[in-house]
């Protein structure tokens, strides 16, 4: 499948799959989308809903579609900023190749730095092992099909960032969301950029409470589902 690095509206880059006319992140702004959907509506929402007097607030995150590592990178930065301990699992069946990763400019857009060793570390560490990237952020990357996930009541948040239902409808079915529901702890949340009616109905059918939220730039709405 033909792949091309493109610049999105906020200056950050993403990967365009030409055969599908599908992007890893929104062409209206890769970083803006990730911050709005996953950080603000997922991580910040959960933290604000579960404030604790405990000095060590621990949050477990499952990402469905590790991809470019953008969502993991932003979460890592937030862990330090918000004084959180984040245990992060990124599931990806088809990892992005090294040459493409070198062309992504997320540290420049987010921090004003041409390069950041922490972003590089997310991709250089081996798969299937746990790595303490910082004292606040632990990472496991798993090469796995989403349908093969068997975790149970393990995660506080799911970042559901699969390719869209237009090109991979099989990733947005009741069967997949039943697996997602099972992986979440009580009051856990799943956030996704999609607001398609069939996606919302699939979530509702497996037991999620679902709310429509304002979407990121270029999208009117997104979904947040709660166990």
C-alpha positions as CSV (number, residue, x, y, z in Angstrom):
1,X,0.0,0.0,0.0
2,X,1.4,3.4,-1.0
3,X,2.2,5.7,1.9
4,X,3.2,9.3,2.0
5,X,4.2,11.8,4.8
6,X,2.0,14.9,4.6
7,X,1.8,18.1,6.6
8,X,-1.5,18.7,8.4
9,X,-3.2,22.1,9.1
10,X,-1.4,22.7,12.4
11,X,2.0,22.1,10.9
12,X,2.4,18.6,12.3
13,X,2.9,15.7,10.0
14,X,1.1,12.4,9.5
15,X,1.0,9.4,7.2
16,X,-1.4,9.3,4.3
17,X,-2.4,5.9,2.9
18,X,-3.0,6.7,-0.7
19,X,-4.8,3.5,-1.7
20,X,-7.4,4.1,1.0
21,X,-7.3,7.9,1.1
22,X,-6.9,7.5,4.9
23,X,-4.7,9.3,7.3
24,X,-3.1,8.2,10.6
25,X,-4.2,11.5,12.1
26,X,-6.6,14.3,11.0
27,X,-5.4,16.4,8.0
28,X,-7.0,19.3,9.9
29,X,-4.2,19.1,12.5
30,X,-2.6,15.9,13.9
31,X,-1.5,17.3,17.2
32,X,-4.7,19.3,17.7
33,X,-6.8,16.2,17.1
34,X,-4.8,14.1,19.6
35,X,-4.8,16.8,22.2
36,X,-8.6,17.3,21.9
37,X,-9.8,13.7,21.6
38,X,-7.4,11.7,23.7
39,X,-5.7,14.1,26.1
40,X,-8.5,16.6,26.9
41,X,-11.5,14.3,26.5
42,X,-9.8,11.2,27.8
43,X,-6.9,11.7,30.1
44,X,-7.9,15.1,31.6
45,X,-11.5,14.0,31.9
46,X,-10.5,10.8,33.8
47,X,-8.1,12.6,36.1
48,X,-10.6,15.3,37.0
49,X,-13.3,12.7,37.6
50,X,-11.1,10.7,39.9
51,X,-9.1,13.2,42.0
52,X,-7.4,11.6,45.0
53,X,-5.5,12.7,48.0
54,X,-2.9,10.0,47.1
55,X,0.3,11.7,46.0
56,X,0.8,9.1,43.3
57,X,-2.2,9.1,41.0
58,X,-1.8,6.0,38.7
59,X,-3.7,5.7,35.4
60,X,-3.6,2.7,33.1
61,X,-4.1,3.4,29.4
62,X,-4.7,1.1,26.4
63,X,-4.2,2.5,23.0
64,X,-5.9,0.8,20.1
65,X,-3.5,1.7,17.2
66,X,-0.1,2.8,18.5
67,X,0.8,4.0,15.1
68,X,3.1,7.1,15.0
69,X,3.3,7.2,18.8
70,X,1.8,10.7,18.9
71,X,-0.8,9.8,21.6
72,X,1.7,8.0,23.7
73,X,4.2,11.0,23.4
74,X,1.6,13.5,24.5
75,X,0.5,11.3,27.4
76,X,4.1,10.9,28.5
77,X,4.5,14.7,28.6
78,X,1.2,15.1,30.5
79,X,2.3,12.5,33.1
80,X,5.2,14.8,34.1
81,X,3.1,18.0,33.8
82,X,0.2,16.6,35.9
83,X,2.3,14.5,38.3
84,X,0.7,11.3,37.2
85,X,2.0,7.7,37.0
86,X,0.9,6.4,33.6
87,X,1.1,2.7,32.7
88,X,0.6,2.6,28.9
89,X,0.0,-0.3,26.6
90,X,0.0,0.4,22.9
91,X,-1.4,-2.3,20.5
92,X,-0.4,-2.2,16.9
93,X,-0.4,-5.1,14.4
94,X,1.6,-3.2,11.7
95,X,4.2,-0.9,13.2
96,X,5.3,2.3,11.4
97,X,8.7,1.9,9.8
98,X,11.9,3.7,10.9
99,X,12.2,5.9,7.8
100,X,8.7,7.3,8.3
101,X,9.3,7.9,12.0
102,X,12.3,10.1,11.2
103,X,10.1,12.4,9.1
104,X,7.6,13.1,11.9
105,X,8.0,16.4,13.6
106,X,6.0,16.1,16.8
107,X,8.7,17.3,19.2
108,X,9.1,20.4,17.1
109,X,5.4,21.2,17.1
110,X,4.7,20.4,20.7
111,X,8.0,21.5,22.4
112,X,9.7,23.6,19.8
113,X,12.6,21.1,19.7
114,X,13.9,19.5,16.5
115,X,14.4,16.3,18.3
116,X,13.4,14.7,21.6
117,X,15.0,11.5,22.9
118,X,11.8,10.6,24.8
119,X,9.9,10.5,21.5
120,X,12.7,8.4,20.0
121,X,12.6,6.1,23.0
122,X,9.0,5.2,22.5
123,X,9.9,3.7,19.2
124,X,13.4,2.3,19.8
125,X,12.5,0.1,22.8
126,X,11.6,-3.4,22.0
127,X,8.1,-4.8,21.6
128,X,6.4,-7.1,24.1
129,X,8.5,-5.9,27.1
130,X,7.7,-3.3,29.8
131,X,10.0,-0.2,29.7
132,X,10.2,2.7,32.2
133,X,10.6,5.5,29.7
134,X,10.5,8.1,32.5
135,X,9.9,7.8,36.3
136,X,6.3,8.7,35.5
137,X,5.6,6.7,32.3
138,X,5.9,3.0,31.7
139,X,5.3,1.5,28.2
140,X,4.5,-1.9,26.7
141,X,4.1,-2.1,23.0
142,X,2.3,-5.2,21.7
143,X,2.1,-6.5,18.2
144,X,-1.4,-7.8,18.2
145,X,-4.7,-7.8,16.3
146,X,-7.3,-5.9,18.2
147,X,-9.6,-9.0,18.1
148,X,-7.0,-11.0,20.0
149,X,-6.9,-8.7,23.1
150,X,-7.8,-10.7,26.2
151,X,-7.1,-8.2,29.1
152,X,-9.8,-8.0,31.7
153,X,-10.7,-5.0,34.0
154,X,-7.2,-3.6,33.6
155,X,-7.4,-0.2,32.1
156,X,-8.8,3.2,33.2
157,X,-8.8,4.7,29.7
158,X,-8.9,3.4,26.1
159,X,-7.6,5.6,23.3
160,X,-9.5,4.0,20.4
161,X,-7.5,5.3,17.4
162,X,-8.0,2.7,14.7
163,X,-8.3,3.5,11.1
164,X,-11.8,4.8,10.3
165,X,-15.0,2.6,9.8
166,X,-15.1,3.7,6.2
167,X,-11.9,1.7,5.4
168,X,-11.9,-0.9,8.2
169,X,-15.5,-1.4,9.4
170,X,-14.5,-4.7,11.1
171,X,-12.6,-2.7,13.7
172,X,-15.8,-0.9,14.8
173,X,-18.2,-3.7,15.5
174,X,-20.0,-5.0,18.6
175,X,-17.4,-7.8,18.9
176,X,-14.6,-5.3,19.1
177,X,-16.4,-3.0,21.5
178,X,-17.3,-6.0,23.7
179,X,-13.6,-6.7,24.0
180,X,-12.9,-3.1,24.9
181,X,-15.7,-3.1,27.5
182,X,-14.2,-6.1,29.2
183,X,-10.7,-4.5,29.4
184,X,-11.9,-1.4,31.3
185,X,-12.2,-1.0,35.0
186,X,-15.5,0.2,36.5
187,X,-16.0,3.9,35.5
188,X,-13.3,3.5,32.8
189,X,-13.7,5.5,29.6
190,X,-13.1,5.0,25.9
191,X,-12.6,8.0,23.7
192,X,-12.5,8.1,19.9
193,X,-12.5,10.6,17.1
194,X,-15.4,8.9,15.4
195,X,-19.0,9.9,15.9
196,X,-20.6,7.6,13.3
197,X,-24.1,6.4,14.3
198,X,-23.2,2.7,13.7
199,X,-20.2,3.1,16.1
200,X,-22.4,4.6,18.8
201,X,-25.0,1.9,18.4
202,X,-22.3,-0.8,18.7
203,X,-21.0,0.7,21.9
204,X,-24.5,1.0,23.4
205,X,-25.3,-2.6,22.5
206,X,-22.4,-4.0,24.6
207,X,-23.3,-1.9,27.7
208,X,-21.4,1.4,27.3
209,X,-23.0,4.7,28.3
210,X,-22.2,6.9,25.3
211,X,-22.0,10.7,25.0
212,X,-21.4,12.9,22.0
213,X,-18.8,15.6,22.5
214,X,-17.6,18.5,20.5
215,X,-15.1,17.2,18.0
216,X,-11.6,18.4,17.1
217,X,-10.9,20.9,14.3
218,X,-12.5,19.6,11.1
219,X,-15.0,17.3,12.9
220,X,-18.3,18.3,14.5
221,X,-18.5,15.6,17.1
222,X,-16.6,12.7,18.8
223,X,-17.6,10.0,21.2
224,X,-16.8,9.1,24.8
225,X,-18.1,5.9,26.2
226,X,-18.1,4.9,29.9
227,X,-18.4,1.6,31.7
